[in-house]
């Protein structure tokens, strides 16, 4: 399709015949018009046009409005993908032209508007468009979470209701949620989900996460809800103690008693700018663990975000190599917690098996004692009878 008027939340445009070589003497215009108070973001997925200095032969030109008289956003050709383009208004004009010879594979791009959201608060919630009503078809929505350096992000999906997997391929080929460990789709994919398969709690390795909702042209469901949380925890250690600092601004209005190491008696103290925990290794339940030839001091930091509606206690593993005075902290994922609980159950079963045989000597000693008493009585009776007979 060569041009047209696009008014959806998001959509895809491509050169005529893509990915086959586009035709000569093409002149296509796409007028993208989204809802008021929104802006348009255009992302090129693939780009290969005839190359020349000045881009006067084959090119894509972009304008910040509905006509070529509006502000010129760029003119592109060759094989280098243009940067992501963001308008200042709710309209974008995309013009593609080719000359009489030499072509290329062309281009493919998608735009999005209403379901583009940039999140920078320490915690937050978001959901698919129109939730709890059904989401639109043919959308490509992005939620980009970027927190300050030093944060890691934990992401939850309380509700998930998308179109089911492809029954032939068993893949999420229709509607899906994808999560990337960074701020672009070139970063590590943490997973892709569809149907009512609820993703596990996800933890980023950096201070950025990208969530992408893609839907096809038919069948739609309620969508999803998501919540995220980021907490910067700075941990240091000496050969005898932990020091944990959390900036107060990152956890506004949280009582200090809700932040503790090991158990609630080791709660944080308030300084002018931070929540602070300073404790000796011998306190608060710190334990030693062997990692190869290195002995690590390990404990758990708890931050309680629970409210009247739901329980929400986040757990962090803090570790210290006391010999080298190196400390680290990591969020404990749901899977890690499940495995830990499983191991604890296994240990308790093993302990009960070990304790079982120890009860036997008590039972045996009772039998021996009773037997001796019976024998003594019998001997006494025999002795009395013998005396009487004498």
C-alpha positions as a Markdown table, in Angstrom:
| # | Residue | x | y | z |
|---|---|---|---|---|
| 1 | Unk | 0.0 | 0.0 | 0.0 |
| 2 | Unk | 1.4 | 3.4 | -1.0 |
| 3 | Unk | 0.3 | 6.0 | 1.5 |
| 4 | Unk | -2.9 | 6.6 | 3.4 |
| 5 | Unk | -4.4 | 8.2 | 6.5 |
| 6 | Unk | -3.6 | 6.3 | 9.8 |
| 7 | Unk | -5.6 | 7.1 | 13.0 |
| 8 | Unk | -5.0 | 4.0 | 15.2 |
| 9 | Unk | -3.1 | 4.0 | 18.5 |
| 10 | Unk | -0.2 | 2.5 | 16.6 |
| 11 | Unk | 0.5 | 1.0 | 13.3 |
| 12 | Unk | 3.0 | -0.2 | 10.7 |
| 13 | Unk | 4.0 | 1.4 | 7.4 |
| 14 | Unk | 6.3 | 0.1 | 4.7 |
| 15 | Unk | 7.5 | 0.9 | 1.2 |
| 16 | Unk | 5.5 | -0.7 | -1.7 |
| 17 | Unk | 6.3 | -4.4 | -2.1 |
| 18 | Unk | 8.5 | -4.6 | 1.1 |
| 19 | Unk | 10.6 | -6.6 | 1.6 |
| 20 | Unk | 11.0 | -6.9 | -2.2 |
| 21 | Unk | 12.5 | -4.1 | -4.1 |
| 22 | Unk | 10.3 | -1.0 | -4.3 |
| 23 | Unk | 9.1 | 0.3 | -7.7 |
| 24 | Unk | 10.6 | 3.2 | -9.5 |
| 25 | Unk | 8.9 | 6.6 | -9.6 |
| 26 | Unk | 7.0 | 6.0 | -6.3 |
| 27 | Unk | 5.4 | 8.9 | -4.5 |
| 28 | Unk | 3.7 | 7.8 | -1.3 |
| 29 | Unk | 2.5 | 9.9 | 1.7 |
| 30 | Unk | 1.2 | 8.6 | 5.1 |
| 31 | Unk | -0.6 | 11.1 | 7.3 |
| 32 | Unk | -0.6 | 9.8 | 10.8 |
| 33 | Unk | -3.2 | 11.5 | 13.1 |
| 34 | Unk | -3.5 | 10.4 | 16.8 |
| 35 | Unk | -5.7 | 11.7 | 19.6 |
| 36 | Unk | -5.3 | 15.2 | 20.9 |
| 37 | Unk | -2.7 | 15.8 | 23.6 |
| 38 | Unk | -0.7 | 12.9 | 22.3 |
| 39 | Unk | 2.5 | 12.8 | 20.3 |
| 40 | Unk | 3.7 | 10.4 | 17.6 |
| 41 | Unk | 6.8 | 8.3 | 17.9 |
| 42 | Unk | 8.1 | 6.7 | 14.7 |
| 43 | Unk | 10.6 | 3.8 | 14.9 |
| 44 | Unk | 12.3 | 2.3 | 11.8 |
| 45 | Unk | 12.7 | -1.5 | 11.9 |
| 46 | Unk | 14.4 | -1.9 | 8.5 |
| 47 | Unk | 15.8 | 0.7 | 6.0 |
| 48 | Unk | 17.6 | 0.3 | 2.7 |
| 49 | Unk | 17.2 | 2.9 | -0.1 |
| 50 | Unk | 19.3 | 4.1 | -2.9 |
| 51 | Unk | 22.2 | 6.1 | -1.4 |
| 52 | Unk | 23.5 | 9.5 | -2.5 |
| 53 | Unk | 24.8 | 12.6 | -0.9 |
| 54 | Unk | 21.9 | 14.9 | -0.1 |
| 55 | Unk | 19.3 | 12.1 | -0.5 |
| 56 | Unk | 17.9 | 13.6 | -3.8 |
| 57 | Unk | 17.0 | 10.4 | -5.6 |
| 58 | Unk | 15.2 | 7.9 | -3.3 |
| 59 | Unk | 14.3 | 9.2 | 0.2 |
| 60 | Unk | 12.0 | 9.3 | 3.2 |
| 61 | Unk | 11.1 | 12.7 | 4.5 |
| 62 | Unk | 9.3 | 13.4 | 7.8 |
| 63 | Unk | 7.2 | 16.5 | 8.8 |
| 64 | Unk | 5.9 | 17.5 | 12.2 |
| 65 | Unk | 2.3 | 18.0 | 11.1 |
| 66 | Unk | -0.1 | 17.0 | 8.3 |
| 67 | Unk | 1.6 | 18.8 | 5.4 |
| 68 | Unk | 5.0 | 19.4 | 3.9 |
| 69 | Unk | 4.8 | 23.0 | 5.0 |
| 70 | Unk | 5.2 | 22.0 | 8.6 |
| 71 | Unk | 8.5 | 21.6 | 10.4 |
| 72 | Unk | 10.9 | 19.3 | 8.6 |
| 73 | Unk | 12.1 | 16.5 | 10.9 |
| 74 | Unk | 14.5 | 14.8 | 8.6 |
| 75 | Unk | 15.3 | 13.4 | 5.2 |
| 76 | Unk | 16.9 | 9.9 | 4.9 |
| 77 | Unk | 18.3 | 7.5 | 2.4 |
| 78 | Unk | 21.0 | 4.7 | 2.1 |
| 79 | Unk | 21.2 | 1.8 | 4.5 |
| 80 | Unk | 21.5 | 3.5 | 7.9 |
| 81 | Unk | 18.3 | 3.3 | 10.0 |
| 82 | Unk | 17.0 | 6.8 | 10.9 |
| 83 | Unk | 16.8 | 7.6 | 14.6 |
| 84 | Unk | 13.5 | 7.3 | 16.5 |
| 85 | Unk | 11.4 | 10.4 | 15.6 |
| 86 | Unk | 9.1 | 12.1 | 18.1 |
| 87 | Unk | 6.7 | 14.8 | 17.0 |
| 88 | Unk | 5.7 | 17.9 | 19.0 |
| 89 | Unk | 2.1 | 17.6 | 17.8 |
| 90 | Unk | -0.4 | 14.8 | 17.3 |
| 91 | Unk | 0.3 | 14.5 | 13.6 |
| 92 | Unk | 3.1 | 13.2 | 11.5 |
| 93 | Unk | 3.5 | 13.2 | 7.7 |
| 94 | Unk | 5.8 | 10.5 | 6.1 |
| 95 | Unk | 6.7 | 10.9 | 2.5 |
| 96 | Unk | 8.5 | 8.3 | 0.4 |
| 97 | Unk | 9.8 | 9.0 | -3.1 |
| 98 | Unk | 11.9 | 7.1 | -5.6 |
| 99 | Unk | 13.4 | 8.1 | -9.0 |
| 100 | Unk | 13.5 | 6.3 | -12.3 |
| 101 | Unk | 16.3 | 3.8 | -11.6 |
| 102 | Unk | 18.2 | 1.9 | -8.8 |
| 103 | Unk | 16.1 | 0.7 | -5.9 |
| 104 | Unk | 16.5 | -1.2 | -2.7 |
| 105 | Unk | 14.6 | -3.3 | -0.2 |
| 106 | Unk | 12.8 | -0.3 | 1.1 |
| 107 | Unk | 11.8 | 0.3 | 4.7 |
| 108 | Unk | 9.5 | -0.8 | 7.5 |
| 109 | Unk | 8.5 | 1.3 | 10.5 |
| 110 | Unk | 5.9 | 1.5 | 13.2 |
| 111 | Unk | 4.4 | 4.4 | 15.1 |
| 112 | Unk | 2.8 | 4.5 | 18.5 |
| 113 | Unk | 1.1 | 7.2 | 20.5 |
| 114 | Unk | -1.4 | 6.6 | 23.3 |
| 115 | Unk | 0.2 | 3.5 | 24.5 |
| 116 | Unk | 3.7 | 5.0 | 24.7 |
| 117 | Unk | 4.6 | 5.7 | 28.3 |
| 118 | Unk | 7.9 | 6.7 | 30.0 |
| 119 | Unk | 8.0 | 5.8 | 33.7 |
| 120 | Unk | 10.6 | 7.3 | 36.1 |
| 121 | Unk | 8.9 | 7.1 | 39.5 |
| 122 | Unk | 10.4 | 4.7 | 42.0 |
| 123 | Unk | 7.3 | 2.5 | 41.8 |
| 124 | Unk | 4.2 | 2.5 | 39.6 |
| 125 | Unk | 1.5 | 0.7 | 37.8 |
| 126 | Unk | 0.4 | 0.5 | 34.2 |
| 127 | Unk | -2.0 | -1.5 | 32.0 |
| 128 | Unk | -3.0 | -2.3 | 28.5 |
| 129 | Unk | -5.1 | 0.3 | 26.7 |
| 130 | Unk | -8.8 | 0.4 | 27.8 |
| 131 | Unk | -8.3 | -2.2 | 30.6 |
| 132 | Unk | -10.4 | -3.9 | 31.9 |
| 133 | Unk | -12.2 | -3.6 | 28.6 |
| 134 | Unk | -10.7 | -5.3 | 25.6 |
| 135 | Unk | -7.5 | -3.8 | 24.0 |
| 136 | Unk | -7.4 | -2.6 | 20.4 |
| 137 | Unk | -6.2 | -4.7 | 17.5 |
| 138 | Unk | -3.0 | -3.9 | 15.6 |
| 139 | Unk | -1.2 | -2.0 | 18.3 |
| 140 | Unk | 2.4 | -1.9 | 19.4 |
| 141 | Unk | 2.6 | -0.3 | 22.8 |
| 142 | Unk | 5.8 | 0.5 | 24.7 |
| 143 | Unk | 6.3 | 1.2 | 28.4 |
| 144 | Unk | 9.8 | 2.3 | 29.1 |
| 145 | Unk | 10.9 | 2.3 | 32.8 |
| 146 | Unk | 14.0 | 4.3 | 33.5 |
| 147 | Unk | 15.2 | 4.9 | 37.1 |
| 148 | Unk | 18.2 | 6.7 | 38.5 |
| 149 | Unk | 21.6 | 4.9 | 38.3 |
| 150 | Unk | 22.0 | 2.3 | 41.1 |
| 151 | Unk | 18.4 | 1.1 | 40.9 |
| 152 | Unk | 17.3 | -2.3 | 39.8 |
| 153 | Unk | 13.7 | -2.9 | 38.8 |
| 154 | Unk | 11.3 | -5.6 | 39.9 |
| 155 | Unk | 8.3 | -6.2 | 37.6 |
| 156 | Unk | 5.0 | -8.0 | 38.4 |
| 157 | Unk | 2.0 | -8.9 | 36.3 |
| 158 | Unk | -1.1 | -9.3 | 38.7 |
| 159 | Unk | -3.5 | -9.8 | 35.7 |
| 160 | Unk | -2.7 | -11.4 | 32.3 |
| 161 | Unk | -5.4 | -12.1 | 29.7 |
| 162 | Unk | -4.2 | -12.0 | 26.1 |
| 163 | Unk | -5.1 | -14.1 | 23.0 |
| 164 | Unk | -3.9 | -17.7 | 23.4 |
| 165 | Unk | -0.8 | -19.3 | 21.8 |
| 166 | Unk | -0.8 | -20.5 | 18.2 |
| 167 | Unk | -2.0 | -24.1 | 18.6 |
| 168 | Unk | 0.3 | -25.3 | 15.7 |
| 169 | Unk | 3.6 | -23.6 | 16.7 |
| 170 | Unk | 2.9 | -23.4 | 20.5 |
| 171 | Unk | 4.3 | -19.8 | 20.2 |
| 172 | Unk | 2.9 | -16.4 | 21.1 |
| 173 | Unk | 2.4 | -15.5 | 17.4 |
| 174 | Unk | -0.7 | -13.4 | 17.8 |
| 175 | Unk | -0.9 | -11.1 | 20.8 |
| 176 | Unk | 2.0 | -11.0 | 23.3 |
| 177 | Unk | 3.8 | -9.2 | 26.1 |
| 178 | Unk | 7.6 | -9.0 | 25.7 |
| 179 | Unk | 10.0 | -7.7 | 28.4 |
| 180 | Unk | 13.5 | -6.5 | 27.6 |
| 181 | Unk | 16.4 | -5.9 | 30.0 |
| 182 | Unk | 17.2 | -2.4 | 28.9 |
| 183 | Unk | 15.5 | 0.4 | 27.0 |
| 184 | Unk | 15.3 | -1.1 | 23.4 |
| 185 | Unk | 14.2 | -4.3 | 21.7 |
| 186 | Unk | 17.9 | -5.0 | 20.8 |
| 187 | Unk | 18.6 | -5.6 | 24.6 |
| 188 | Unk | 18.3 | -9.0 | 26.2 |
| 189 | Unk | 14.8 | -10.5 | 26.0 |
| 190 | Unk | 13.7 | -11.6 | 29.4 |
| 191 | Unk | 10.6 | -13.4 | 28.1 |
| 192 | Unk | 7.5 | -13.3 | 25.9 |
| 193 | Unk | 4.0 | -14.3 | 27.2 |
| 194 | Unk | 0.5 | -14.6 | 26.0 |
| 195 | Unk | -2.9 | -16.2 | 26.9 |
| 196 | Unk | -3.4 | -16.3 | 30.7 |
| 197 | Unk | 0.1 | -17.4 | 31.4 |
| 198 | Unk | 1.2 | -15.0 | 34.1 |
| 199 | Unk | 4.9 | -14.1 | 33.9 |
| 200 | Unk | 7.0 | -14.7 | 37.0 |
| 201 | Unk | 8.4 | -11.7 | 38.9 |
| 202 | Unk | 11.1 | -10.2 | 36.7 |
| 203 | Unk | 14.3 | -8.4 | 37.9 |
| 204 | Unk | 16.4 | -6.2 | 35.7 |
| 205 | Unk | 20.2 | -6.2 | 35.7 |
| 206 | Unk | 20.3 | -2.4 | 35.3 |
| 207 | Unk | 18.1 | 0.6 | 35.9 |
| 208 | Unk | 16.0 | 0.1 | 32.7 |
| 209 | Unk | 13.2 | -2.1 | 31.5 |
| 210 | Unk | 11.1 | -2.1 | 28.3 |
| 211 | Unk | 7.7 | -3.7 | 28.1 |
| 212 | Unk | 6.1 | -4.2 | 24.7 |
| 213 | Unk | 2.5 | -5.2 | 23.9 |
| 214 | Unk | 2.0 | -6.4 | 20.3 |
| 215 | Unk | -1.5 | -7.4 | 19.0 |
| 216 | Unk | -2.6 | -8.7 | 15.6 |
| 217 | Unk | -5.7 | -7.7 | 13.5 |
| 218 | Unk | -8.3 | -9.9 | 15.2 |
| 219 | Unk | -9.3 | -11.5 | 18.6 |
| 220 | Unk | -8.7 | -9.3 | 21.6 |
| 221 | Unk | -9.0 | -9.9 | 25.4 |
| 222 | Unk | -9.0 | -7.8 | 28.6 |
| 223 | Unk | -5.2 | -7.3 | 28.5 |
| 224 | Unk | -2.9 | -7.0 | 31.5 |
| 225 | Unk | -2.0 | -5.0 | 34.6 |
| 226 | Unk | 1.6 | -4.5 | 35.7 |
| 227 | Unk | 3.4 | -3.1 | 38.8 |
| 228 | Unk | 7.0 | -2.3 | 39.2 |
| 229 | Unk | 9.3 | -1.3 | 42.0 |
| 230 | Unk | 12.9 | 0.0 | 42.2 |
| 231 | Unk | 15.0 | 0.4 | 45.3 |
| 232 | Unk | 18.6 | 1.5 | 45.5 |
| 233 | Unk | 20.4 | -0.3 | 48.2 |
| 234 | Unk | 24.1 | 0.6 | 48.9 |
| 235 | Unk | 25.9 | -2.0 | 50.9 |
| 236 | Unk | 29.4 | -1.9 | 52.3 |
| 237 | Unk | 31.2 | -4.1 | 54.8 |
| 238 | Unk | 34.4 | -4.3 | 56.9 |
| 239 | Unk | 35.8 | -7.5 | 58.5 |
| 240 | Unk | 33.2 | -7.3 | 61.3 |
| 241 | Unk | 30.1 | -5.4 | 60.2 |
| 242 | Unk | 27.6 | -4.4 | 57.5 |
| 243 | Unk | 26.6 | -0.9 | 56.6 |
| 244 | Unk | 23.4 | -0.4 | 54.5 |
| 245 | Unk | 22.3 | 3.0 | 53.2 |
| 246 | Unk | 19.0 | 3.7 | 51.4 |
| 247 | Unk | 18.3 | 7.3 | 50.3 |
| 248 | Unk | 15.1 | 8.6 | 52.0 |
| 249 | Unk | 13.9 | 10.1 | 48.8 |
| 250 | Unk | 13.7 | 6.7 | 47.2 |
| 251 | Unk | 11.3 | 5.4 | 49.8 |
| 252 | Unk | 9.1 | 8.4 | 50.7 |
| 253 | Unk | 6.9 | 8.1 | 53.8 |
| 254 | Unk | 8.1 | 4.6 | 54.7 |
| 255 | Unk | 8.5 | 4.1 | 58.4 |
| 256 | Unk | 12.1 | 3.0 | 59.4 |
| 257 | Unk | 10.7 | -0.1 | 61.2 |
| 258 | Unk | 9.6 | -1.4 | 57.8 |
| 259 | Unk | 13.3 | -1.7 | 56.7 |
| 260 | Unk | 15.3 | -4.3 | 58.6 |
| 261 | Unk | 18.1 | -6.8 | 58.3 |
| 262 | Unk | 17.4 | -10.4 | 59.3 |
| 263 | Unk | 14.6 | -9.7 | 61.7 |
| 264 | Unk | 12.5 | -6.7 | 62.9 |
| 265 | Unk | 14.8 | -6.0 | 65.9 |
| 266 | Unk | 17.5 | -4.9 | 63.4 |
| 267 | Unk | 15.5 | -2.0 | 61.9 |
| 268 | Unk | 17.0 | 0.9 | 60.1 |
| 269 | Unk | 17.8 | 4.2 | 61.8 |
| 270 | Unk | 17.1 | 7.6 | 60.2 |
| 271 | Unk | 19.9 | 10.0 | 59.3 |
| 272 | Unk | 19.5 | 13.4 | 57.7 |
| 273 | Unk | 19.2 | 11.9 | 54.2 |
| 274 | Unk | 19.1 | 8.1 | 54.5 |
| 275 | Unk | 17.8 | 5.0 | 56.2 |
| 276 | Unk | 20.9 | 3.4 | 57.8 |
| 277 | Unk | 21.6 | -0.1 | 59.2 |
| 278 | Unk | 25.0 | -0.6 | 60.9 |
| 279 | Unk | 25.4 | -4.0 | 62.5 |
| 280 | Unk | 28.0 | -6.5 | 63.6 |
| 281 | Unk | 28.1 | -9.8 | 61.8 |
| 282 | Unk | 27.3 | -11.6 | 65.0 |
| 283 | Unk | 24.0 | -9.9 | 65.2 |
| 284 | Unk | 20.7 | -10.0 | 63.1 |
| 285 | Unk | 21.1 | -13.6 | 62.0 |
| 286 | Unk | 24.0 | -13.1 | 59.6 |
| 287 | Unk | 25.4 | -16.5 | 58.6 |
| 288 | Unk | 28.5 | -17.7 | 56.8 |
| 289 | Unk | 28.4 | -19.6 | 53.5 |
| 290 | Unk | 31.2 | -21.3 | 51.6 |
| 291 | Unk | 31.6 | -20.3 | 48.0 |
| 292 | Unk | 34.5 | -22.3 | 46.7 |
| 293 | Unk | 37.5 | -21.1 | 48.7 |
| 294 | Unk | 35.8 | -17.9 | 49.8 |
| 295 | Unk | 33.7 | -17.6 | 52.9 |
| 296 | Unk | 30.8 | -15.1 | 52.5 |
| 297 | Unk | 28.7 | -13.5 | 55.3 |
| 298 | Unk | 25.1 | -13.6 | 54.1 |
| 299 | Unk | 21.9 | -12.1 | 55.4 |
| 300 | Unk | 18.5 | -10.8 | 54.1 |
| 301 | Unk | 17.3 | -7.2 | 53.9 |
| 302 | Unk | 13.5 | -6.8 | 54.1 |
| 303 | Unk | 11.6 | -3.8 | 52.9 |
| 304 | Unk | 7.9 | -3.9 | 53.8 |
| 305 | Unk | 5.6 | -2.1 | 51.3 |
| 306 | Unk | 2.5 | -3.8 | 52.6 |
| 307 | Unk | -0.7 | -1.8 | 52.9 |
| 308 | Unk | -4.2 | -2.7 | 54.1 |
| 309 | Unk | -5.1 | -4.4 | 50.8 |
| 310 | Unk | -2.1 | -6.6 | 50.1 |
| 311 | Unk | 1.0 | -8.1 | 51.6 |
| 312 | Unk | 4.2 | -6.8 | 49.8 |
| 313 | Unk | 7.5 | -7.5 | 51.5 |
| 314 | Unk | 10.5 | -7.3 | 49.2 |
| 315 | Unk | 13.6 | -9.4 | 50.0 |
| 316 | Unk | 17.2 | -8.6 | 49.1 |
| 317 | Unk | 20.2 | -10.9 | 49.7 |
| 318 | Unk | 23.2 | -9.0 | 51.1 |
| 319 | Unk | 26.6 | -10.6 | 51.0 |
| 320 | Unk | 30.1 | -9.7 | 52.2 |
| 321 | Unk | 33.5 | -11.1 | 51.5 |
| 322 | Unk | 35.0 | -9.9 | 54.8 |
| 323 | Unk | 38.5 | -10.8 | 53.8 |
| 324 | Unk | 38.4 | -8.5 | 50.8 |
| 325 | Unk | 35.8 | -6.1 | 52.3 |
| 326 | Unk | 33.6 | -6.4 | 49.2 |
| 327 | Unk | 29.8 | -6.3 | 49.6 |
| 328 | Unk | 26.9 | -6.9 | 47.1 |
| 329 | Unk | 23.1 | -6.8 | 47.1 |
| 330 | Unk | 20.6 | -8.5 | 44.8 |
| 331 | Unk | 16.8 | -8.7 | 44.7 |
| 332 | Unk | 15.5 | -12.2 | 45.6 |
| 333 | Unk | 13.3 | -13.3 | 42.8 |
| 334 | Unk | 10.1 | -15.4 | 43.2 |
| 335 | Unk | 11.9 | -18.4 | 41.7 |
| 336 | Unk | 14.8 | -18.1 | 44.1 |
| 337 | Unk | 12.4 | -17.8 | 47.0 |
| 338 | Unk | 10.5 | -20.9 | 45.8 |
| 339 | Unk | 13.7 | -22.9 | 45.6 |
| 340 | Unk | 14.8 | -21.7 | 49.0 |
| 341 | Unk | 11.5 | -22.8 | 50.6 |
| 342 | Unk | 11.8 | -26.1 | 48.8 |
| 343 | Unk | 15.3 | -26.7 | 50.2 |
| 344 | Unk | 14.1 | -25.8 | 53.7 |
| 345 | Unk | 11.3 | -28.4 | 53.4 |
| 346 | Unk | 13.8 | -31.0 | 52.2 |
| 347 | Unk | 16.1 | -30.2 | 55.1 |
| 348 | Unk | 13.2 | -30.5 | 57.6 |
| 349 | Unk | 12.3 | -33.9 | 56.2 |
| 350 | Unk | 15.9 | -35.0 | 56.4 |
| 351 | Unk | 16.1 | -33.9 | 60.0 |
| 352 | Unk | 12.9 | -35.8 | 60.9 |
| 353 | Unk | 14.3 | -38.9 | 59.3 |
| 354 | Unk | 17.6 | -38.5 | 61.2 |
| 355 | Unk | 15.7 | -37.9 | 64.5 |
| 356 | Unk | 13.5 | -41.0 | 64.0 |
| 357 | Unk | 16.0 | -43.7 | 64.9 |
| 358 | Unk | 17.1 | -41.7 | 68.0 |
| 359 | Unk | 13.7 | -42.3 | 69.6 |
| 360 | Unk | 14.2 | -46.1 | 69.5 |
| 361 | Unk | 16.8 | -46.3 | 72.4 |
| 362 | Unk | 14.2 | -44.6 | 74.6 |
| 363 | Unk | 11.5 | -47.2 | 73.7 |
| 364 | Unk | 14.0 | -50.1 | 74.1 |
| 365 | Unk | 15.2 | -48.8 | 77.5 |
| 366 | Unk | 11.7 | -48.8 | 78.8 |
| 367 | Unk | 11.2 | -52.4 | 77.7 |
| 368 | Unk | 14.5 | -53.4 | 79.4 |
| 369 | Unk | 13.5 | -51.6 | 82.6 |
| 370 | Unk | 10.1 | -53.3 | 82.7 |
| 371 | Unk | 11.7 | -56.7 | 82.0 |
| 372 | Unk | 14.2 | -56.2 | 84.9 |
| 373 | Unk | 11.4 | -55.2 | 87.2 |
| 374 | Unk | 9.4 | -58.3 | 86.3 |
| 375 | Unk | 12.4 | -60.6 | 86.8 |
| 376 | Unk | 13.1 | -59.0 | 90.2 |
| 377 | Unk | 9.5 | -59.7 | 91.3 |
| 378 | Unk | 9.8 | -63.3 | 90.1 |
| 379 | Unk | 13.1 | -63.8 | 92.0 |
| 380 | Unk | 11.5 | -62.2 | 95.2 |
| 381 | Unk | 8.5 | -64.6 | 94.9 |
| 382 | Unk | 10.9 | -67.6 | 94.5 |
| 383 | Unk | 13.0 | -66.4 | 97.5 |
| 384 | Unk | 9.9 | -66.1 | 99.7 |
| 385 | Unk | 8.6 | -69.5 | 98.8 |
| 386 | Unk | 12.0 | -71.0 | 99.5 |
| 387 | Unk | 12.1 | -69.4 | 103.0 |
| 388 | Unk | 8.6 | -70.7 | 103.7 |
| 389 | Unk | 9.6 | -74.2 | 102.8 |
| 390 | Unk | 12.6 | -74.0 | 105.1 |
